[in-house]
Amino acid sequence: MKKAILGRKVGMTQIFGDKGEAIPVTVVEAGPCTVVRKKSREIDGYEALQIGYLDIKDHRAGKPRLGQFQKAGLKAKKYLQEVTLEDMDSYDTGQEITAGIFSPGEKIDVVAVSRGKGFAGSIKRHNQHRGPMTHGSRYHRGPGSLGGVDAARVFKGQTLPGRMGGVRVTVQNLEVAKVYPERNLILIKGAIPGPRKGLVTIKSAAKAKAKA
């Protein structure tokens, strides 16, 4: 069954398994999210739920978005995102989606914007090799040949220095370690992208691997 929820990354810690082993986990404050709008195939051409997360003051929402919340009779939310769930007919506008929809052991995909690392060279950004540091090469950490001989231009996608990080990243097949619905917390095994307090989308794994 497809599930999805929005949350914020809290940080990392560790818990202990049944045999006393230490398990590194990322703590995510997940939900509660509110259904702001239901999109239908007849009106919008596709089916989806528009969910909002994190209350804010009305003047911070912007007039176009604020109109959506007022039409639904809801408080303004900081984040608004569309998700596709399997049983969307069972959800109504104003209904809450909580961390309790997930359970320990479930496989999930986590989507977030990775941590920005600023301007970086080709070696750090694309894992390229440096040139010789001795024998008068005078070419140590440059980007190397750009490949174009007769084109008189730089080809699209050329690995050059530039801004590193700050891109949308999806990590697949992570596992839910623990869920605390009363505290809106989900503990995920391992690390997930993004800084603390960064927006995180947790959804059912698209390519869940069956246990052998």
C-alpha positions in Angstrom: 0.0 0.0 0.0 1.3 3.4 -1.0 1.9 5.8 1.9 3.5 9.2 2.2 4.1 11.9 4.8 6.2 15.1 5.1 8.5 15.9 8.0 11.7 17.6 9.2 15.0 16.0 9.9 15.9 16.3 13.6 19.3 14.6 13.6 21.1 11.3 14.1 21.4 9.0 17.2 21.6 5.3 17.9 19.3 2.7 19.3 20.0 -0.9 20.4 18.5 -4.0 18.8 17.2 -7.1 20.4 20.7 -8.6 20.5 22.3 -5.5 21.9 23.7 -4.3 18.6 24.0 -0.5 18.1 21.8 0.7 15.1 22.5 4.2 13.8 19.2 6.0 13.0 18.0 9.3 11.7 15.2 10.9 13.7 12.5 12.6 11.6 9.6 14.7 13.0 6.9 13.4 10.6 3.6 15.2 10.4 0.9 15.7 11.3 0.1 16.6 7.6 -3.3 17.9 6.6 -5.1 17.1 3.4 -5.6 20.6 1.7 -7.1 19.4 -1.6 -8.1 16.3 -3.5 -7.3 16.3 -7.2 -9.6 14.2 -9.4 -9.2 12.7 -12.9 -12.4 14.5 -14.0 -11.3 18.0 -13.1 -7.5 17.9 -13.0 -6.7 15.0 -15.3 -5.0 13.0 -12.6 -5.6 11.9 -9.0 -3.5 13.2 -6.1 -3.7 14.5 -2.6 -2.3 18.0 -1.8 -1.0 17.9 1.7 0.3 20.7 3.9 2.8 20.6 6.8 3.9 23.0 9.5 1.5 25.8 10.6 2.6 29.4 9.8 1.0 32.9 10.0 -1.3 33.8 7.2 0.9 36.7 5.9 3.8 34.3 5.4 1.9 32.1 3.0 1.5 34.5 0.0 -1.9 35.4 -1.4 -2.3 32.7 -4.1 -1.4 29.9 -1.7 -3.4 31.5 1.2 -6.5 31.3 -1.0 -6.2 27.6 -1.2 -6.1 27.2 2.6 -9.0 29.6 3.2 -11.1 27.8 0.6 -10.5 24.5 2.5 -11.0 26.3 5.9 -7.6 25.4 7.1 -4.6 27.2 8.7 -1.8 28.3 6.4 1.0 25.7 6.0 4.7 26.3 5.3 5.0 23.3 2.9 2.6 22.1 0.3 3.2 19.0 -1.7 1.3 16.5 -3.9 1.4 12.8 -3.1 -0.2 9.8 -4.7 -1.7 7.2 -2.4 -3.4 3.9 -3.1 -6.6 4.5 -1.2 -7.2 8.2 -1.8 -11.0 7.9 -1.7 -10.7 7.3 2.1 -9.2 10.7 2.6 -11.2 14.0 3.0 -10.1 17.6 3.0 -9.0 18.6 6.5 -8.1 15.0 7.5 -4.7 14.5 9.2 -2.0 12.1 8.1 0.2 11.1 11.1 3.4 9.2 11.6 1.3 6.1 12.7 0.7 5.2 9.1 4.2 3.6 9.0 5.3 0.7 11.1 8.8 -0.7 12.1 10.4 -2.9 9.4 8.7 -1.2 6.5 10.8 -0.3 3.5 10.7 3.4 2.5 12.1 5.9 0.1 13.3 9.3 1.5 13.4 12.4 -0.7 15.2 15.6 0.5 17.4 18.4 -0.8 21.0 17.5 -0.1 23.3 19.7 2.1 24.8 22.6 0.1 28.7 22.6 0.0 29.4 25.8 -1.9 31.7 26.2 -4.9 33.9 23.2 -5.5 36.5 22.1 -8.0 36.4 19.1 -10.4 38.3 16.9 -8.0 35.9 17.3 -5.1 32.7 17.7 -7.1 33.2 14.9 -9.7 35.9 12.7 -8.1 38.4 13.5 -10.9 42.2 12.8 -10.6 44.7 15.5 -10.2 47.8 16.0 -12.4 51.4 15.2 -11.3 52.6 17.3 -8.4 56.3 17.2 -9.4 58.6 17.2 -12.5 57.4 20.7 -13.6 54.0 19.6 -14.8 52.5 22.9 -13.7 49.1 21.4 -14.0 47.8 20.1 -10.7 44.1 20.5 -9.9 42.7 21.9 -13.2 39.6 20.5 -14.9 41.5 18.8 -17.7 40.6 18.6 -21.4 37.0 19.7 -22.3 36.9 17.2 -25.2 35.8 19.5 -28.0 38.3 19.6 -30.9 36.3 20.9 -33.8 33.0 21.9 -32.1 34.4 25.2 -30.8 32.1 24.9 -27.7 31.9 23.1 -24.4 29.6 20.1 -24.6 26.5 20.0 -22.4 27.1 18.0 -19.2 30.8 18.6 -19.1 32.1 17.9 -15.6 33.4 21.3 -14.5 33.9 23.2 -11.2 30.6 24.7 -9.8 28.2 24.6 -6.9 28.1 21.3 -5.2 25.1 19.9 -3.3 21.8 21.5 -2.8 20.0 19.1 -5.2 17.0 16.9 -4.8 18.1 13.4 -3.7 16.1 10.2 -3.3 17.5 7.4 -1.2 15.7 4.1 -1.8 15.0 1.0 0.3 15.7 2.4 3.8 14.0 0.8 6.7 11.8 2.2 9.5 13.5 1.3 12.8 10.9 2.7 15.2 7.8 4.9 15.2 6.5 7.1 18.0 3.1 8.3 16.8 2.3 10.2 20.0 5.5 12.3 19.5 5.2 12.4 15.7 8.6 10.7 15.3 9.9 8.2 12.8 13.4 6.6 13.3 15.0 5.5 10.0 18.0 3.2 9.8 21.1 4.9 8.5 21.6 8.4 7.1 19.3 10.5 4.9 20.1 13.6 2.8 19.7 17.2 4.0 20.6 19.5 6.9 18.8 19.6 10.3 15.3 21.0 10.1 15.3 20.3 6.3 12.1 19.1 4.6 11.9 15.4 4.2 9.4 13.3 2.2 8.9 9.7 3.4 7.0 7.4 1.1 6.6 3.6 0.6 9.5 2.1 -1.3 8.9 2.0 -5.1 11.3 -0.9 -5.5 11.0 -2.7 -2.3 13.3 -5.8 -2.1 11.8 -8.9 -0.6 13.7 -10.5 2.2 15.4 -13.7 1.2 
